[in-house]
């Protein structure tokens, strides 16, 4: 898998990203952080690079985030990938 393919949102992520854009009219992008446990952290970003929404944590195909994330709130030491999905047009 190429670096570009890795940075494209997965199916579950795309749905969450669209929901974040809909709920955050000032958003120009959504920051996506993938953790080593499979959980994700996402938040909208405005034109100034500041948060434009609350941080949302979720895990695909699960009712809630994992036990480790419940303990450490998705510690940055467990980040395996991060990127911003820009609103169209970029």
N, C-alpha and C positions, 0 to 999 in steps of 0.2 A: 504494500500500500504506500503510495507516495505521500509526501507531506501535504500536498494540496488536497488529496482525498481525505486525509485525516481531519483537516480543518473544515471540511464541509459538514454541516449539521446532519446528524442521523435523523431518521423518521420521527422518533419521539421528541427529539430536540427541536425539530422544525415546528411542530405543533405548539410547543411551549414558547418558542421564540415569537411566533405569530401572535399568541395570546398576550405576551409581554408588550409587543408593539401596539396592539389594540388598546391596552390599558395605560399606555404611556405616550401621550401625544407629543411630548418633547423629545422622544428618543430618536437618535440617528443610528443607533446600533444596540446590540445586545451582547454583553460579555458572557462567554460560556467557559466554565471551568470544569474539567473532567477530573474526577478523583480516582485513585487507584482501586477503590472499592466498587466502582461503577455508579456511584451517585454523581449528581451534577449540581453546580451552583450557577445561577444566572441572574443578571440584573441589566436593566436598560441603562444606556449611557446617553447623555445629552451632548449637544454641540461643543460644550466646554470641557467634555471629558468627565463630567461629574455624574454621580448616580441619578437616574431619572425614575427609578422604581425601587421597591424593596428587593432584597436578595431572596430568590426562590431556590429552595433545595428540593430535589426530587430524584427518584430512581425509576428507570423504565420498568414497566411490568411489575411494579411493587406498590403496596398500599402505603408504605412510608419509607423514609430513608433508613440506612443501615444503623446498627447499634453503635458502630464506631463513630459515625457522623453525629449521632445523638449525644455522644460523650464529648467529642472535640469540635463540633460544629464545622466539620470539613476542613481540618487544619491545612494550612498552606504547604506543609511538608509532604502531604500526600497528593499534591497536584501532579497529574501526569501530562496534562495538555491544557492549553488555554488559547482562546481566540475571540475575535469580535465578528459577529455576523452583522454586516452593515445593511441598513434599510435601502431598498431600491429607490431611485438610482443611487449608486454608491458615490 
